[in-house]
Amino acid sequence: MEKYWNLQGSSPLLIKESYKYYGQQSINEVFASMIHKLQDTDVPYVQYSAAITEDHGILSRCNAFTSEEIELISAYEIIQSSKINNESSLYDGYIQICIQNGIDQEVIQNFMDYQTLTDFVISNTDEHLQNFGVLRDTSTMKLIGPAPIFDSGNSMFFSETRTQPYTRAQILERKITGFYEYEDKMLRKVQNRKIVKLDLLPSKQDVKERYVQSGIPEEKAEFISSNYETKLSLLNEFQHGKIISLYHEKKKEKNSLSSPKDKEVFKQQFIMICDTDMEAKQKIDKICSSLRDEGYTEKDSHLLYTASQGVFDSGFLVDTVAAIENLQLTKCKPSKKFVQIVLDDIRDELEKIQNPVNLVAIDLIAESRLKIALLKGMTVVFHCSVIDKNAKIRYLKIAREIGNIECSL
């Protein structure tokens, strides 16, 4: 982001222009401000606004919180100012130095708790030690209190190109800059777990709508809001006493992958319709509609084994059984896919490329498509209005030999 100061007004105005990632860093600044406002918190924060630039970027604006009388001392400068006990962490050392220099213990602890939890909610990965600190009176050189929360643009997965939301373990595994490398370690330092009011945070849908309205593509907004929802779930557990642990989440995912799962079992069927054309059409429409309602996806049977391939094979292989055996396919697990195989349609296909139609080719194409579809785990709706008893038995035999298929006439 390009940054510069506008000094024309009564108070210096910091401008940050964002052109990459659909300007999301500027949008994130405003979103963070909204969260703080909804929390109605006593913790100080910078209020950001945003606008679209003439060249289609997005800029964010905020007033300066320093002046000739008040200066910012970064957390980095604070921890460099005094020697920290070897038994203390940098985090604890920072708080102790602030307390020793006049900042109330409850004030600095509440600030750190609130900043840690709100950073966690928005997945701010850039809370390094120059990005927060305290304010100091330039005349007395006394510390005044925590500086307001600022610079939250590198959050809400702004630079991510993936579309699949993170798992709980993956989202905790994202590295951050700050006192610790991972968020779960920061959470362990929080003393007031409920300083952020969960019920006042925006919902997943609110977040998605806000980002879409701000110009973020819907697919990216869905990714952002889904990960945000995962963070809300983790925060809820944390506020109810659970320890959030990257190690435990990774272990849980590993065990979940290695242990048997109760997977949804799809019923594979071979449904043969042998009625007249009008009756058959009504039955087929009803069956296919029912399958679609159950979540099955229809595939094109023509692509399984083409008519031209059937003409070629039937010209060399009189034995259709041998031709089908040459397919050399293995059985797949049942899937939520189905195909329609209609003998009259096969005849129509052949008439376009062969005259007269070879009856051997019709049988070969029908049986090949049937076997391929069943081996691929698909449900088959098979229509053969004019067919003899031996042919019916042959088609049923193909289905039964493949195994674990529910056959019906």
HUTATA-V615909 format. One record per residue. RES is the residue in one small letter. SS is DSSP state (~ for helix, > for strand, _ for the rest). OMEGA is omega in whole degrees, -180 to 180 (999 if undefined). Layout:
<<RES | SS | OMEGA> <RES | SS | OMEGA>>
This chain:
<<m | _ | 175> <e | > | -177> <k | > | 173> <y | > | -179> <w | > | 171> <n | > | -175> <l | _ | -175> <q | _ | -178> <g | _ | 179> <s | _ | 179> <s | _ | 179> <p | _ | -178> <l | > | 178> <l | > | 179> <i | > | 175> <k | > | -179> <e | > | -176> <s | > | -180> <y | _ | 179> <k | ~ | 175> <y | ~ | 179> <y | ~ | -180> <g | ~ | -171> <q | ~ | -179> <q | ~ | 177> <s | ~ | 178> <i | ~ | -179> <n | ~ | 179> <e | ~ | -179> <v | ~ | 180> <f | ~ | 178> <a | ~ | 177> <s | ~ | -180> <m | ~ | 179> <i | ~ | -180> <h | ~ | 180> <k | ~ | 179> <l | ~ | -179> <q | ~ | -179> <d | _ | -172> <t | _ | 172> <d | _ | 180> <v | _ | -178> <p | _ | 177> <y | > | 179> <v | _ | 179> <q | _ | 180> <y | _ | 170> <s | > | -177> <a | > | 177> <a | > | 178> <i | > | 179> <t | _ | -180> <e | _ | -180> <d | _ | 169> <h | _ | 170> <g | _ | 175> <i | > | 178> <l | > | 174> <s | > | -177> <r | > | 173> <c | > | 177> <n | > | 176> <a | _ | 176> <f | _ | 174> <t | _ | -179> <s | _ | 177> <e | _ | -177> <e | _ | -175> <i | > | 180> <e | > | 178> <l | > | 172> <i | > | -176> <s | > | 177> <a | ~ | 179> <y | ~ | 179> <e | ~ | 180> <i | ~ | -176> <i | ~ | 176> <q | ~ | -173> <s | ~ | -178> <s | _ | 177> <k | _ | -180> <i | _ | 179> <n | _ | -178> <n | _ | -178> <e | _ | -179> <s | _ | 174> <s | _ | 176> <l | ~ | 179> <y | ~ | -180> <d | ~ | 180> <g | ~ | 179> <y | ~ | -180> <i | ~ | -179> <q | ~ | 179> <i | ~ | 177> <c | ~ | 180> <i | ~ | -179> <q | ~ | -178> <n | _ | 167> <g | _ | 178> <i | _ | -179> <d | _ | -176> <q | ~ | -179> <e | ~ | -179> <v | ~ | -177> <i | ~ | 179> <q | ~ | 178> <n | ~ | 179> <f | ~ | -178> <m | ~ | 177> <d | ~ | -177> <y | ~ | -180> <q | ~ | 180> <t | ~ | -177> <l | ~ | 178> <t | ~ | 174> <d | ~ | 179> <f | ~ | -178> <v | ~ | -177> <i | ~ | 179> <s | _ | 176> <n | _ | -177> <t | _ | -170> <d | > | 179> <e | _ | 180> <h | _ | -169> <l | _ | 172> <q | _ | -175> <n | _ | 171> <f | _ | -178> <g | > | -177> <v | > | 177> <l | > | -179> <r | > | 176> <d | > | -175> <t | _ | -179> <s | _ | -178> <t | _ | -176> <m | _ | 177> <k | _ | 176> <l | > | -178> <i | > | -177> <g | > | 180> <p | > | 172> <a | _ | 180> <p | _ | 177> <i | > | -179> <f | _ | 173> <d | _ | 179> <s | _ | -174> <g | _ | -178> <n | _ | -176> <s | _ | 174> <m | _ | 170> <f | _ | -171> <f | _ | -174> <s | _ | -177> <e | _ | 177> <t | _ | 180> <r | _ | 179> <t | _ | 179> <q | _ | 180> <p | _ | 179> <y | _ | 168> <t | _ | 179> <r | ~ | 180> <a | ~ | -179> <q | ~ | -177> <i | ~ | 177> <l | ~ | -177> <e | _ | 178> <r | _ | -176> <k | _ | 177> <i | _ | 172> <t | > | -178> <g | _ | 178> <f | _ | -180> <y | _ | -176> <e | _ | -177> <y | _ | -174> <e | ~ | -177> <d | ~ | 177> <k | ~ | 177> <m | ~ | -178> <l | ~ | -179> <r | _ | 179> <k | _ | -177> <v | _ | 179> <q | _ | 179> <n | _ | -173> <r | _ | -175> <k | _ | 178> <i | _ | 171> <v | _ | -176> <k | _ | -176> <l | ~ | -177> <d | ~ | 179> <l | ~ | 177> <l | _ | 179> <p | _ | 177> <s | _ | 176> <k | ~ | -178> <q | ~ | 177> <d | ~ | -179> <v | ~ | -180> <k | ~ | -179> <e | ~ | -179> <r | ~ | -178> <y | ~ | 176> <v | ~ | 179> <q | ~ | -180> <s | _ | 175> <g | _ | 177> <i | _ | 179> <p | _ | -174> <e | ~ | -180> <e | ~ | 178> <k | ~ | 179> <a | ~ | 177> <e | ~ | 178> <f | ~ | -180> <i | ~ | -175> <s | ~ | 178> <s | ~ | 177> <n | ~ | 177> <y | ~ | 179> <e | ~ | 177> <t | ~ | 178> <k | ~ | 177> <l | ~ | 179> <s | ~ | 179> <l | ~ | 178> <l | ~ | 179> <n | ~ | 178> <e | ~ | 180> <f | ~ | -179> <q | ~ | 177> <h | _ | 170> <g | _ | -178> <k | _ | 174> <i | _ | 178> <i | _ | -173> <s | _ | 175> <l | ~ | -179> <y | ~ | -178> <h | ~ | 179> <e | ~ | 178> <k | ~ | 179> <k | ~ | -180> <k | ~ | 179> <e | ~ | 180> <k | ~ | 179> <n | ~ | 180> <s | ~ | -180> <l | ~ | -175> <s | ~ | -178> <s | _ | 178> <p | _ | -179> <k | _ | 173> <d | _ | -178> <k | _ | 178> <e | _ | -180> <v | _ | 179> <f | _ | 179> <k | _ | 179> <q | _ | -175> <q | > | 168> <f | > | -176> <i | > | -178> <m | > | 179> <i | > | -177> <c | _ | -178> <d | _ | 175> <t | _ | -172> <d | ~ | -176> <m | ~ | 179> <e | ~ | -179> <a | ~ | -178> <k | ~ | 179> <q | ~ | 180> <k | ~ | -179> <i | ~ | 180> <d | ~ | -179> <k | ~ | -180> <i | ~ | -179> <c | ~ | 178> <s | ~ | 179> <s | ~ | 179> <l | ~ | 179> <r | ~ | 178> <d | ~ | 180> <e | _ | 177> <g | _ | 179> <y | _ | 178> <t | > | -179> <e | > | 176> <k | _ | -178> <d | _ | -178> <s | ~ | -179> <h | ~ | -176> <l | ~ | -179> <l | _ | -179> <y | _ | -170> <t | _ | 178> <a | ~ | 180> <s | ~ | 176> <q | ~ | 178> <g | ~ | 178> <v | ~ | -179> <f | ~ | -177> <d | ~ | -178> <s | ~ | 178> <g | ~ | -178> <f | ~ | -176> <l | _ | 179> <v | _ | -179> <d | _ | -178> <t | ~ | 178> <v | ~ | 179> <a | ~ | 179> <a | ~ | -180> <i | ~ | 178> <e | ~ | -180> <n | _ | 180> <l | _ | 175> <q | _ | 178> <l | _ | 175> <t | _ | -176> <k | _ | 175> <c | _ | 177> <k | _ | 178> <p | _ | -179> <s | _ | 178> <k | _ | 178> <k | > | 176> <f | > | 177> <v | > | 171> <q | > | 175> <i | > | -175> <v | > | -177> <l | ~ | 179> <d | ~ | 177> <d | ~ | 179> <i | ~ | 178> <r | ~ | 179> <d | ~ | 177> <e | ~ | -177> <l | ~ | -180> <e | ~ | -180> <k | _ | -176> <i | _ | -175> <q | _ | 178> <n | _ | -1> <p | _ | -180> <v | _ | 178> <n | _ | -178> <l | ~ | 177> <v | ~ | 180> <a | ~ | 178> <i | ~ | -180> <d | ~ | -178> <l | ~ | -179> <i | ~ | -179> <a | ~ | -178> <e | ~ | 179> <s | ~ | 178> <r | ~ | 179> <l | ~ | -177> <k | ~ | -179> <i | ~ | -179> <a | ~ | -179> <l | ~ | 179> <l | ~ | 177> <k | _ | 177> <g | _ | -178> <m | _ | 168> <t | > | -177> <v | > | 171> <v | > | -170> <f | > | -178> <h | > | 178> <c | _ | -173> <s | _ | 179> <v | _ | -176> <i | _ | -180> <d | _ | -175> <k | ~ | -178> <n | ~ | 179> <a | ~ | 177> <k | ~ | -179> <i | ~ | -179> <r | ~ | 180> <y | ~ | 178> <l | ~ | 180> <k | ~ | 178> <i | ~ | -179> <a | ~ | -176> <r | ~ | 179> <e | ~ | 177> <i | ~ | 172> <g | _ | 178> <n | _ | 179> <i | _ | 179> <e | > | -177> <c | > | 178> <s | > | 179> <l | _ | 999>>
